[in-house]
């Protein structure tokens, strides 16, 4: 899940928009998620990372990390959950 859109496994484009949103495109669907806040960590990422909160059998996109930047928190899950990280590839285009 990204926002209110359900996606199957596949290839997707992730774009940082200038209006404080993250856009997910692919599979014939687009989702725009509002950035709640920026988050930091000690070890910068070298490729795109998508962090999903796992609640039951659902994977909910919660963080987007780009190439050595602070992350973008797009969902704060309050209930107990695990986390799963998917690694992408370096983007060819990034809008800020």
Order of alpha helices (4+ residues) and beta strands (2+ residues): beta-beta-beta-beta-beta-beta-beta-beta
